[in-house]
Amino acid sequence: MQYLLTVALDHNSSPERSRYKFLHLSGQYLSRESFFTAAGLSRCTARHPYRSSRTVATSYSHFPRMASSSLQVASASTEIQRPFPPPHAAPEPDTLESARRPAYIGFLFRAPFATDAYKLGFTTGIREDYRLQIDSYRNVDLPVVMLDNEFHDPDPDRYVDRFREYEPDVAVIGDADTPQDAREYTQLARNLREEYPSTTYIIVPKCHEAIEIIDDDQVLGYPLGYSSLHADDYSDPVDWRGRHIHLLGGSPPVQYEALQDLTQPTLTGAPPANIVGMDWNGPAKVAYLGEYWSRDGWQSADSLGIRETVRRSLREMRAFWQERDLWPETTPCDVYGEAIQEPQDPVWAASGRNIYEEPSPFVPDDAPVYDPEDPDYDPLEDAIVIAYENGWTLAYRNESERQRIEYQEGLTPVNGD
């Protein structure tokens, strides 16, 4: 079986636009999942599929020709590495503790807020009609781990196009307002799973009949946020017990109350729901109104910038779940790596000055500048950070400084950039 691996990477632009395609010699493009299945290979990715330093498990014997890229060849026997397995491929929870602990907690918003959320351990992502907006940051590489649908204007074909673009770990594919919607989304999830078996698929039932129609091994979205319908408008907690559940929206106290309703022991012996995950994006919107969320309620953020306001909410959200021993055991950042590449020392290579000290008056016009009066800006996010074959990792303010240092020191970048 002969395959040509084609890789289209633009290292000077957002990894959102990077593409990995597997091409059968007949001319048919395959998804990443289908390729490895057809070629009889196991897969390993130490990074997200669209991160430029991704490692793919394969062997040279399967590729008579290989496009030049930053891909590294690993053993074909290595298994794929994911931050969490989909519930249909994981063992059923055997204790109440395991049923209550979410595998992920999502925060779906754009950079720079998503950058902070990812670093803190949240599962980052976007709605299908949005972008992460990291193009303007030279040193930010964020994965789309979770992809939500535009439920105000649903379009399964459009969603599938975006799904194939990102191949997320978690996919909220649609809201089932009617039994017919439930049947159609269930079939869509089945079809996608055949091609992408490592993804967690979520369908949101918005009527009582839909709960029973959706396959038992699919995840049900339990609406708690700003949806016009909440779960208790058309169902009782017992209807959701014994199912895989994602809590959609709602502040941590609201989510925790729902979690207890769905998992705590009952007199009738109803099985607990398996809380697969949850998400809430409220703090990003409320930050523009001058408040951050805390375990003691909403607090004034008059003295904080917008980014620090959101960051403080995120820290409080994480602390809320950690106090209850319900923070995920593994996060996307643990598996896919940091969003911001850091130099071995926090200094600019050309000047030796600390990245986070006030700049000299001679700083280049196109350099990222740290402003102690603006804590919302991180100059490292706009730096050029390069790893070299001699083990150095250096940070530059612009390309001219990089070229000068590389020429003087005879440095060779690891990835050939």
C-alpha positions in Angstrom: 0.0 0.0 0.0 1.6 3.2 -1.2 0.9 6.6 0.3 2.4 10.0 -0.2 2.4 12.3 2.8 1.8 15.9 1.8 2.4 18.6 4.3 1.5 22.2 3.8 2.9 24.3 6.6 3.3 28.1 6.8 5.6 28.6 9.7 5.1 32.4 9.5 1.4 32.2 10.0 -1.2 30.8 12.3 -1.1 27.1 12.9 -4.9 27.2 12.3 -4.0 27.5 8.6 -1.6 24.5 8.6 -2.8 21.4 6.8 -1.7 17.8 7.0 -3.1 15.6 4.2 -2.6 12.0 3.4 -2.8 11.3 -0.3 -3.3 7.8 -1.7 -1.5 7.4 -5.0 -4.8 7.1 -6.7 -5.2 10.8 -6.0 -7.7 10.6 -3.1 -7.1 12.6 0.1 -7.7 10.8 3.3 -8.3 12.2 6.8 -5.6 11.7 9.3 -7.7 9.1 11.1 -8.5 7.1 7.9 -4.9 7.2 6.7 -3.5 5.5 9.8 -6.3 2.9 9.8 -5.9 2.1 6.1 -2.1 2.0 6.3 -2.2 -0.3 9.3 -0.2 2.1 11.5 -0.6 3.2 15.0 -0.4 6.9 15.6 1.5 9.2 18.0 1.2 12.9 18.3 3.0 14.7 21.1 1.3 17.9 19.9 -2.0 18.9 18.5 -2.6 17.8 14.9 -2.1 21.4 13.6 0.9 22.3 15.8 4.0 22.8 13.6 6.2 20.5 15.8 3.8 17.6 15.6 5.3 14.2 15.7 3.7 11.5 13.5 4.2 7.8 13.9 5.0 6.1 10.6 7.8 4.5 8.8 9.9 5.4 5.8 8.8 2.2 4.0 5.3 3.6 3.6 6.4 6.8 1.9 8.5 6.6 -1.2 8.6 10.4 -1.2 8.1 12.8 1.6 7.5 16.6 1.5 10.0 18.6 3.5 8.6 19.7 6.8 9.3 19.8 10.5 7.8 16.4 11.0 9.8 13.9 12.9 9.6 10.2 12.2 8.8 8.0 15.2 8.1 4.4 15.8 5.0 3.0 14.1 4.2 1.0 17.3 3.6 4.1 19.4 0.0 4.8 20.3 -1.8 8.1 19.8 -1.4 10.5 22.7 -4.6 12.4 23.7 -5.4 14.5 26.7 -8.5 12.4 27.3 -10.1 9.4 25.6 -13.7 9.6 24.2 -16.2 7.9 26.5 -17.1 5.3 23.9 -13.5 4.1 23.9 -13.0 4.4 27.7 -14.0 2.0 30.5 -17.2 2.8 32.3 -16.6 4.7 35.6 -16.6 2.1 38.4 -16.8 4.6 41.3 -18.9 7.6 42.1 -15.7 9.7 42.2 -14.7 8.7 38.7 -18.2 9.4 37.4 -18.2 12.9 38.9 -14.7 14.0 37.8 -14.8 15.7 34.3 -12.1 14.7 31.8 -11.9 18.4 30.6 -13.2 21.8 31.5 -13.7 24.1 28.4 -13.2 27.8 27.8 -14.1 28.7 24.3 -12.9 32.1 23.4 -10.3 33.9 21.3 -6.7 34.9 22.1 -5.3 36.3 24.3 -7.8 35.0 26.8 -7.6 31.5 25.4 -3.8 31.6 25.7 -4.1 32.2 29.5 -6.9 29.6 29.8 -4.8 27.0 28.0 -1.8 27.6 30.3 -4.1 27.2 33.3 -5.3 23.8 32.1 -8.6 24.6 30.4 -9.6 23.0 27.2 -9.5 25.7 24.6 -11.6 26.0 21.4 -14.0 28.1 19.4 -17.5 28.1 17.9 -17.5 27.1 14.3 -18.1 30.7 13.1 -15.2 32.2 15.1 -11.4 32.0 15.0 -8.9 31.9 17.7 -7.4 35.1 16.3 -3.8 34.2 17.0 -2.5 35.4 13.6 -1.0 38.6 15.0 1.0 36.7 17.6 4.3 35.4 16.3 4.9 33.1 19.2 1.4 31.7 20.1 0.4 28.3 19.0 -3.0 27.3 20.3 -4.9 24.1 19.5 -8.6 24.0 18.8 -9.3 21.1 21.2 -13.1 21.7 21.3 -15.3 22.9 18.4 -18.8 24.1 19.2 -21.6 24.7 16.7 -23.5 27.9 15.9 -26.8 26.8 17.4 -28.5 30.0 16.4 -28.0 29.1 12.7 -27.3 25.4 12.5 -25.8 23.9 9.4 -24.4 20.4 9.6 -22.5 20.6 6.3 -20.8 23.8 7.4 -20.0 22.3 10.8 -18.5 19.2 9.2 -16.3 21.4 7.0 -14.9 23.2 10.1 -14.6 19.9 11.9 -12.4 18.4 9.2 -10.3 21.6 9.2 -9.5 21.3 12.9 -10.1 17.6 13.8 -10.9 18.6 17.4 -10.8 16.3 20.5 -14.3 17.4 21.4 -17.1 18.2 18.9 -20.5 19.7 19.9 -22.2 18.9 16.7 -25.7 20.2 17.2 -28.9 20.9 19.2 -31.7 18.4 18.7 -34.8 20.4 19.0 -37.0 17.6 17.6 -36.9 13.8 17.5 -36.0 14.1 13.8 -33.0 16.4 14.7 -31.9 13.8 17.2 -31.9 11.0 14.6 -30.0 13.1 12.1 -27.4 14.2 14.5 -27.0 10.7 15.9 -26.3 9.4 12.4 -23.9 12.2 11.7 -22.0 11.4 14.9 -21.9 7.7 13.9 -20.5 8.6 10.5 -17.9 11.0 11.9 -16.8 8.4 14.4 -16.0 5.9 11.7 -13.5 8.3 10.3 -12.4 10.1 13.5 -12.8 7.5 16.3 -10.7 9.5 18.8 -13.1 12.4 19.1 -15.7 12.9 21.8 -19.1 13.8 20.1 -21.7 15.8 21.9 -25.4 16.2 20.9 -27.6 18.5 22.9 -31.2 17.2 23.3 -33.7 20.0 23.5 -36.8 17.9 23.9 -37.5 14.9 26.1 -37.8 12.4 23.2 -34.3 13.2 21.9 -32.7 11.9 25.1 -33.8 8.4 24.3 -33.1 8.6 20.5 -29.4 9.6 20.9 -27.1 6.5 21.2 -26.2 5.5 24.7 -22.5 5.8 23.9 -22.8 9.4 22.7 -22.4 12.4 25.0 -25.5 14.4 25.9 -25.1 18.1 26.2 -26.9 19.3 29.4 -27.9 23.0 28.8 -27.4 25.3 31.7 -26.1 28.6 30.2 -27.8 31.2 28.1 -29.7 28.7 26.0 -33.4 29.6 25.7 -34.1 26.1 27.0 -32.6 24.5 30.1 -32.6 20.8 30.8 -35.2 21.1 33.6 -37.6 22.8 31.1 -38.3 19.4 29.5 -36.8 16.7 31.6 -35.9 15.5 35.1 -32.4 14.6 36.4 -33.3 10.9 36.4 -33.7 11.0 32.6 -30.0 11.8 32.2 -28.7 9.3 34.7 -26.6 6.5 33.4 -25.6 8.6 30.4 -22.4 10.4 29.4 -23.0 14.1 30.1 -21.3 17.4 29.1 -22.5 20.4 31.2 -23.1 23.3 28.8 -22.6 26.7 30.3 -23.5 28.1 33.7 -21.2 29.3 36.4 -19.3 26.8 38.5 -21.9 26.8 41.4 -24.7 26.2 38.8 -22.6 23.4 37.2 -21.8 21.9 40.6 -25.4 21.8 41.6 -26.3 20.0 38.3 -23.4 17.6 38.8 -24.7 16.7 42.2 -28.3 16.2 40.9 -27.0 13.9 38.2 -24.6 11.8 40.3 -25.5 11.7 44.0 -27.0 8.4 45.3 -30.8 8.1 45.2 -33.2 6.0 47.2 -34.2 4.2 44.0 -30.6 3.2 43.2 -30.5 5.1 39.9 -27.0 5.0 38.4 -25.0 8.2 38.3 -24.4 10.1 35.1 -20.9 10.1 33.8 -19.8 13.7 33.8 -17.4 13.8 30.8 -16.8 17.5 30.7 -18.2 21.1 31.0 -17.6 24.5 29.7 -18.3 28.2 30.5 -17.3 31.3 28.7 -19.1 33.9 30.8 -16.1 35.7 32.4 -14.8 36.8 29.0 -18.0 38.7 28.2 -18.6 40.1 31.7 -14.9 41.4 31.9 -15.9 44.1 29.5 -18.5 45.2 32.1 -15.8 45.6 34.7 -16.2 42.5 36.8 -14.5 39.1 37.4 -16.0 35.9 38.8 -14.8 34.7 42.1 -15.8 31.9 44.5 -17.5 34.7 46.5 -19.4 36.0 43.5 -18.8 38.7 41.0 -16.2 41.3 42.0 -15.3 44.8 40.7 -12.3 44.9 38.4 -12.0 48.6 38.1 -8.3 48.5 38.7 -7.6 45.6 36.3 -7.1 45.4 32.5 -9.5 43.2 30.5 -7.0 40.4 30.1 -6.1 40.3 33.8 -9.8 40.4 34.7 -10.5 37.3 32.6 -7.3 35.7 34.0 -8.4 36.2 37.5 -11.8 34.6 36.8 -10.1 31.6 35.3 -7.9 31.2 38.3 -10.9 31.3 40.5 -12.8 28.8 38.4 -9.9 26.4 38.6 -9.6 26.9 42.3 -13.4 26.2 42.7 -13.0 22.7 41.1 -9.7 21.9 42.7 -11.2 22.5 46.2 -13.8 19.9 45.3 -11.2 17.5 43.9 -13.0 17.7 40.5 -10.2 19.3 38.3 -9.2 17.1 35.4 -6.3 14.8 36.0 -4.8 15.6 32.5 -5.1 18.8 30.5 -4.5 19.5 26.9 -1.4 21.6 27.8 0.1 18.6 29.6 -0.1 16.6 26.3 0.2 19.1 23.5 2.7 21.4 25.1 2.8 25.1 26.0 1.2 27.6 23.7 4.1 30.0 24.0 7.6 28.8 23.3 10.0 30.1 25.9 13.8 30.8 25.5 16.2 29.0 27.8 16.8 32.4 29.5 14.2 35.3 29.7 16.4 37.7 27.7 16.6 39.1 24.2 19.5 37.3 22.5 20.8 40.4 20.7 21.0 42.7 23.7 21.0 40.5 26.7 18.3 42.6 28.3 15.5 41.0 30.3 12.4 40.6 28.3 10.3 41.9 31.1 12.2 45.1 32.0 11.5 48.5 30.6 13.1 48.9 27.2 15.9 51.3 26.4 15.2 54.3 24.2 17.0 52.6 21.4 14.6 49.7 21.0 13.8 48.9 17.3 10.5 50.2 16.1 9.2 46.7 15.2 10.2 45.1 18.5 7.7 43.7 21.0 8.0 46.1 24.0 7.1 45.4 27.6 5.1 48.1 29.2 4.8 47.7 33.0 1.8 49.9 32.9 0.0 47.4 30.6 0.0 44.0 32.2 -2.3 42.7 29.5 0.5 42.6 27.0 3.2 39.9 27.1 6.1 40.7 24.7 7.1 37.0 24.6 3.9 36.3 22.7 5.1 38.5 19.8 8.8 37.4 20.0 10.6 35.2 17.6 11.7 32.1 19.6 14.0 29.6 17.8 15.4 26.2 18.9 18.8 25.3 17.6 20.7 22.1 17.0 23.3 22.9 19.6 20.5 22.9 22.3 20.0 26.7 22.6 16.6 28.3 22.4 16.8 32.0 21.9 14.4 34.9 21.7 14.6 37.8 19.3 12.7 41.0 18.8 12.8 41.0 15.1 14.2 39.1 12.1 17.2 41.4 11.6 18.5 40.6 15.1 17.9 36.9 14.6 19.8 36.9 11.3 22.7 38.7 12.9 23.0 36.4 15.9 22.7 33.3 13.8 25.4 34.5 11.4 27.8 35.5 14.2 27.3 32.2 16.2 26.9 29.8 13.3 23.5 28.6 14.6 21.3 26.1 12.7 17.6 26.0 13.6 16.3 22.6 14.5 13.3 22.7 12.1 15.2 24.3 9.3 13.5 27.7 9.5 
